[in-house]
Amino acid sequence: MMEFDNQGTKVKIPDYKKALQENADLINVISKINGLMAERGFPLKNMESAIKTLESESAEDAMLTSKGGASVNESPIDKLKKVAKADIIMQLTWTMNATGPKKSITFNLQGLDSYTDKQVATAVGTGAPSFSAEIPVLLEEAVLAHLDNFNASLQAHFEDMGTNGREIIIRVKKFDSWEDDLETEFEGKELSAVIEGWMTENTVKGKFNTSDATENMMLFEQVRIPLYDANGKAIDARGFAKGLQKFLKEPPYNITNKLMMKGLGQAVIVLGDK
């Protein structure tokens, strides 16, 4: 495990780099799952490769700050997700069971949407006892009976995103130095209503929830954004939020603002400074 400071709170997360360096079983298991999924048309990205890419990009280590000193923190996992840019994180845990000379594996395979951390597919089971002592072999025997149903759930999730859009979170805040707020009126409409109107026009089927709104902040959850723009380019939370950022910079609003990211699926627009 490793510990990091998340805005004053000490948080412990798995040290995947160290685990991959010191645990041969983990690398073998990852390779086995990669192969099983690739055979079924779901090629995976390898976490070990993503970690190496993350380490090579010094920009990932820099703290995002405004000129006025405002900042947003990302956890190591958020940064890892941003580099990997995977739609689904496959999380696997397993336990080795021993009965005499025979061994079996109890496993829990979860498919987590990397944008929302929601579980979209699962497979849980225990393999038949075997004299084999190799974890990848035991795991394959245990997983095979469940993998097709797991992949069917993944496919249903992808089809839902194609129809209803990808789900993200958008936050709108203001710098203390900005004299206006979200209740300031432009052409007879409060800024908060203007932003909600933009969200309605630009989300898939107008789907989003305004979970919280005050004069200083707005929180939009379950924001459904298209997978691709008009040019066929893939869109993530940052690409979508840049549209709102540009909209607010233009007349009649002319609001200087800063766009900050947390992982793939959360964007924060802070009004009044850069």
C-alpha positions in Angstrom: 0.0 0.0 0.0 1.0 3.6 -0.4 -0.3 6.7 1.3 -1.0 10.2 -0.2 -2.5 13.4 1.0 -5.8 14.2 -0.6 -6.6 17.8 0.4 -5.6 17.2 4.0 -6.9 13.6 4.3 -4.5 10.7 4.4 -5.6 8.0 1.9 -4.1 4.6 1.4 -4.3 2.9 -2.0 -2.7 -0.2 -3.5 0.9 0.2 -4.7 0.5 -1.4 -8.1 4.0 -0.7 -9.2 5.5 -2.5 -6.3 3.0 -5.4 -6.6 3.9 -5.9 -10.2 7.6 -5.8 -9.5 7.5 -8.3 -6.6 4.5 -10.6 -7.4 5.0 -13.0 -10.3 1.6 -14.5 -9.8 0.0 -11.1 -10.4 1.7 -10.7 -13.8 0.8 -14.2 -14.8 -2.8 -13.7 -13.8 -3.0 -10.4 -15.7 -1.6 -12.1 -18.8 -4.1 -14.9 -18.5 -7.1 -12.5 -18.2 -5.7 -10.5 -21.1 -5.7 -13.6 -23.3 -9.2 -14.8 -22.3 -10.7 -11.3 -23.0 -8.8 -10.8 -26.2 -10.2 -14.2 -27.5 -13.7 -12.8 -26.9 -13.1 -9.5 -28.7 -12.3 -7.3 -25.7 -8.6 -6.3 -26.0 -7.3 -4.9 -22.7 -4.7 -2.3 -21.8 -2.0 -3.5 -19.5 -1.7 -1.6 -16.2 2.1 -2.2 -16.1 2.4 -0.4 -19.4 0.1 2.4 -18.2 2.3 2.9 -15.1 5.4 3.2 -17.2 3.7 5.8 -19.4 2.7 7.7 -16.3 6.2 7.8 -14.9 7.6 9.0 -18.3 5.3 12.0 -18.4 6.6 14.6 -16.0 3.6 16.8 -16.6 1.5 14.3 -14.7 3.5 15.1 -11.6 2.8 18.9 -11.8 0.1 20.3 -9.6 -2.6 22.2 -11.5 -2.9 25.7 -10.1 -4.5 28.9 -11.1 -2.6 32.1 -11.3 -4.3 33.1 -8.1 -3.1 29.9 -6.3 -6.2 27.7 -6.5 -5.6 24.0 -7.1 -7.2 20.7 -7.5 -5.8 17.4 -6.3 -5.8 14.1 -8.2 -5.1 10.8 -6.5 -2.5 8.4 -8.1 -5.4 6.3 -9.3 -7.1 9.3 -11.0 -3.8 10.0 -12.8 -3.4 6.4 -13.8 -6.9 6.3 -15.3 -6.2 9.5 -17.2 -3.1 7.9 -18.8 -4.7 4.5 -19.5 -7.9 6.1 -20.9 -9.7 2.8 -20.6 -13.5 2.6 -20.6 -13.6 -0.2 -18.1 -11.3 -1.1 -15.2 -11.2 -4.8 -14.6 -10.7 -5.5 -10.9 -9.8 -9.0 -9.9 -9.4 -10.5 -6.4 -8.9 -14.2 -5.7 -8.4 -16.6 -2.8 -6.5 -19.9 -2.9 -8.4 -22.8 -1.2 -6.6 -26.0 -0.2 -8.3 -29.4 0.6 -5.6 -32.0 1.0 -3.5 -32.1 -2.1 -6.2 -30.4 -4.2 -6.5 -26.7 -4.7 -9.1 -24.4 -6.0 -9.6 -20.7 -6.5 -12.5 -18.4 -5.4 -12.5 -15.3 -7.5 -14.4 -12.0 -7.8 -14.1 -10.2 -11.2 -15.6 -6.7 -11.5 -15.9 -4.4 -14.4 -15.9 -0.8 -13.2 -16.7 2.2 -15.4 -13.6 4.3 -15.2 -15.6 7.5 -15.6 -18.1 6.9 -12.7 -16.6 4.0 -10.7 -19.9 2.2 -11.1 -19.9 -1.6 -11.4 -21.2 -2.6 -14.8 -20.3 -6.3 -14.8 -19.4 -9.0 -12.3 -18.5 -12.6 -12.1 -18.0 -14.5 -8.9 -17.4 -18.2 -8.4 -15.2 -21.0 -7.2 -13.4 -23.4 -9.5 -13.5 -27.2 -9.1 -10.7 -28.7 -7.0 -7.6 -29.6 -9.0 -4.2 -31.1 -8.4 -2.7 -28.2 -10.4 -0.8 -25.7 -8.3 -0.5 -22.9 -10.9 -2.7 -20.0 -10.1 -3.3 -18.9 -13.7 -4.4 -22.4 -14.6 -6.8 -22.7 -11.6 -8.1 -19.2 -12.3 -8.8 -20.0 -16.0 -10.8 -23.1 -14.9 -12.8 -21.1 -12.4 -13.4 -18.1 -14.6 -14.3 -19.7 -17.9 -17.8 -20.8 -16.9 -18.7 -17.2 -16.0 -16.7 -15.1 -18.5 -19.3 -15.1 -21.3 -22.0 -13.7 -19.0 -19.5 -11.1 -17.8 -18.8 -10.0 -21.4 -22.5 -9.9 -22.2 -22.9 -7.4 -19.4 -20.0 -5.3 -20.7 -21.5 -5.3 -24.2 -24.8 -4.2 -22.8 -23.0 -1.3 -21.0 -21.3 -0.3 -24.3 -24.6 -0.4 -26.2 -26.2 1.8 -23.5 -23.4 4.3 -23.8 -23.9 4.4 -27.6 -27.6 5.1 -27.2 -27.7 7.3 -24.1 -24.2 8.7 -23.9 -21.4 8.4 -21.4 -21.9 9.5 -17.9 -19.7 12.2 -16.3 -19.8 14.8 -13.5 -19.4 18.5 -14.1 -18.8 21.1 -11.3 -19.0 24.8 -11.7 -17.4 27.0 -9.0 -16.1 30.5 -8.6 -12.9 32.1 -7.4 -13.3 34.4 -4.3 -11.7 37.2 -6.3 -14.6 37.2 -8.8 -17.1 39.9 -7.9 -20.1 38.2 -9.6 -21.7 34.8 -8.8 -24.1 32.3 -10.3 -27.1 34.5 -9.5 -25.8 37.3 -11.6 -28.2 38.0 -14.5 -27.3 38.2 -18.2 -30.1 39.5 -20.5 -32.7 38.8 -17.9 -31.5 35.2 -17.0 -29.5 34.1 -14.0 -26.1 32.6 -14.9 -27.1 29.3 -13.3 -30.1 29.1 -15.6 -28.0 29.9 -18.6 -25.6 27.1 -17.7 -28.5 24.7 -17.2 -29.8 25.7 -20.6 -26.4 24.9 -22.2 -26.4 21.5 -20.5 -29.8 20.7 -21.9 -28.8 21.6 -25.4 -25.5 19.7 -25.4 -26.1 16.5 -23.4 -27.5 13.4 -25.0 -31.3 13.6 -24.9 -31.0 16.5 -22.4 -30.0 14.0 -19.7 -28.4 15.4 -16.5 -29.2 16.0 -12.9 -28.6 19.3 -11.1 -27.7 17.8 -7.8 -26.7 21.0 -6.0 -26.8 24.7 -6.8 -26.0 27.8 -4.8 -24.8 31.3 -5.7 -21.2 30.0 -5.5 -21.4 26.5 -7.1 -23.3 24.0 -9.2 -23.0 20.2 -9.3 -24.2 18.3 -12.3 -24.3 14.5 -12.0 -25.3 11.7 -14.4 -24.4 14.0 -17.2 -24.8 12.0 -20.4 -22.3 13.1 -23.1 -22.0 11.8 -26.7 -19.2 9.3 -27.3 -18.1 11.2 -30.4 -18.3 14.8 -31.7 -19.5 15.9 -35.1 -16.1 15.0 -36.6 -16.1 11.5 -35.2 -13.5 12.3 -32.6 -13.9 10.6 -29.2 -15.1 12.9 -26.4 -14.2 12.7 -22.7 -15.2 14.9 -19.8 -12.5 17.5 -20.6 -13.6 17.7 -24.3 -17.2 18.2 -23.3 -16.4 20.8 -20.6 -14.3 22.8 -23.0 -17.5 23.5 -24.9 -19.0 25.1 -21.8 -15.8 26.9 -21.0 -15.7 28.5 -24.4 -19.4 29.3 -24.2 -18.9 31.3 -21.0 -15.9 33.1 -22.3 -17.9 34.5 -25.2 -20.3 37.5 -25.2 -22.5 38.4 -23.5 -20.9 36.6 -20.6 -17.2 37.3 -21.1 -16.3 35.2 -18.0 -12.7 34.3 -17.6 -12.6 30.7 -16.3 -10.3 27.8 -15.6 -10.9 24.1 -16.5 -9.5 21.5 -14.2 -9.8 17.7 -14.3 -10.1 14.9 -11.9 -9.5 11.6 -13.6 -11.4 10.9 -16.8 -15.0 11.5 -15.7 -15.0 14.7 -13.6 -14.4 18.2 -14.8 -14.4 21.4 -12.8 -14.9 24.9 -14.2 -13.9 27.7 -11.9 -15.2 31.1 -12.8 -13.5 34.5 -12.5 -9.8 33.8 -12.9 -7.3 31.5 -14.7 
